[in-house]
Amino acid sequence: LVGHVAAAIEDEAAGNGVDLTAKGLSAKLLADMLLDGLEGMKTRISDPEEQRQAAAALIRVIDLALRPG
């Protein structure tokens, strides 16, 4: 699964003209962060709506990393 997520992140970064390495990141690192964060939310947050909000915030952070600038 992590390989598929990392490939999607790499494609998005390339499409946006973003050099993840220049930002001190990699597609694998972001994929691991996403999957680990989502997994951790299952044990830390019991309310489904709070889980959705936390997941959306994590996605926003990754989205910011994939933006130029």
Secondary structure, DSSP 8 states (H G I E B T S, - for coil): -HHHHHHHHHHHHHHHT--TGGGT--HHHHHHHHHHHHHHHHHH---HHHHHHHHHHHHHHHHHHTS--
